[in-house]
Amino acid sequence: MSDKDDAWFAAKKIGYGSGLPIAWQGWAVMLLYIAAAAVAGLLWETGDEVYVPTGIVLFLASTAAFLLIAKAKTRGGWKWRPRKPD
């Protein structure tokens, strides 16, 4: 990765979206997202009338934030990449 390349995620080879992280920042964002999703799941499991909606909001907000960051920091951007013919 060059010094001027500020990408955190690689582009998918086939399809739309991001691939795996290629920088430590991408790995950190992904681990924070996984942690937030785990906490949201634990909140959901309590069944409490306050914690369940909190878990849903946490999950939706962290998913939206992760997708926005991944889209902004993917090398080459998000676009459809078809399979190359053999």
C-alpha positions as CSV (number, residue, x, y, z in Angstrom):
1,M,0.0,0.0,0.0
2,S,1.4,3.4,-1.0
3,D,1.8,6.3,1.4
4,K,-0.8,8.4,-0.5
5,D,-3.4,5.6,-0.6
6,D,-5.8,6.2,2.4
7,A,-7.9,3.1,1.8
8,W,-8.8,0.9,4.7
9,F,-10.6,-1.8,2.8
10,A,-9.9,-3.7,-0.4
11,A,-12.6,-3.7,-3.1
12,K,-14.4,-7.0,-3.7
13,K,-13.1,-8.9,-6.8
14,I,-16.6,-9.9,-7.8
15,G,-19.8,-8.2,-6.8
16,Y,-20.5,-5.0,-4.9
17,G,-18.9,-3.6,-1.8
18,S,-15.8,-4.0,0.4
19,G,-13.6,-6.9,0.9
20,L,-11.3,-7.5,3.9
21,P,-9.5,-4.7,5.7
22,I,-6.0,-3.8,4.3
23,A,-5.0,-1.3,7.0
24,W,-5.0,-1.4,10.8
25,Q,-7.7,1.3,10.8
26,G,-10.0,-1.0,8.9
27,W,-9.4,-3.9,11.3
28,A,-10.1,-1.6,14.2
29,V,-13.4,-0.4,12.7
30,M,-14.4,-4.0,12.0
31,L,-13.6,-5.2,15.5
32,L,-15.5,-2.3,17.0
33,Y,-18.5,-3.1,14.8
34,I,-18.3,-6.8,15.9
35,A,-18.1,-5.7,19.6
36,A,-21.1,-3.3,19.2
37,A,-23.1,-6.1,17.5
38,A,-22.3,-8.5,20.3
39,V,-23.4,-6.0,22.9
40,A,-26.6,-5.3,21.0
41,G,-27.3,-9.0,20.9
42,L,-26.7,-9.3,24.7
43,L,-29.1,-6.4,25.3
44,W,-31.7,-8.1,23.1
45,E,-31.3,-11.3,25.0
46,T,-32.3,-9.7,28.3
47,G,-35.9,-9.3,27.1
48,D,-36.1,-6.0,29.2
49,E,-38.5,-3.3,27.8
50,V,-35.7,-0.8,27.9
51,Y,-32.7,-2.9,26.8
52,V,-34.3,-4.5,23.8
53,P,-35.0,-1.2,22.0
54,T,-31.6,0.0,23.0
55,G,-30.0,-3.1,21.5
56,I,-31.9,-2.6,18.3
57,V,-30.9,1.1,18.0
58,L,-27.3,0.2,18.8
59,F,-27.2,-2.5,16.2
60,L,-28.8,-0.3,13.5
61,A,-26.6,2.7,14.3
62,S,-23.4,0.7,14.4
63,T,-24.3,-1.1,11.1
64,A,-25.0,2.2,9.4
65,A,-21.8,3.7,10.7
66,F,-19.7,0.7,9.6
67,L,-21.2,0.7,6.1
68,L,-20.6,4.4,5.6
69,I,-17.0,4.2,6.8
70,A,-16.4,1.1,4.7
71,K,-17.9,2.7,1.6
72,A,-15.8,5.9,2.1
73,K,-12.6,4.0,2.7
74,T,-12.7,1.3,0.1
75,R,-10.0,1.3,-2.5
76,G,-11.7,2.1,-5.9
77,G,-15.1,2.7,-4.2
78,W,-18.2,0.6,-4.3
79,K,-19.2,-0.4,-7.7
80,W,-20.4,-3.6,-9.4
81,R,-17.4,-5.8,-10.4
82,P,-18.5,-8.6,-12.7
83,R,-16.8,-11.9,-13.1
84,K,-14.1,-11.8,-15.8
85,P,-14.6,-14.3,-18.6
86,D,-12.2,-17.2,-18.7
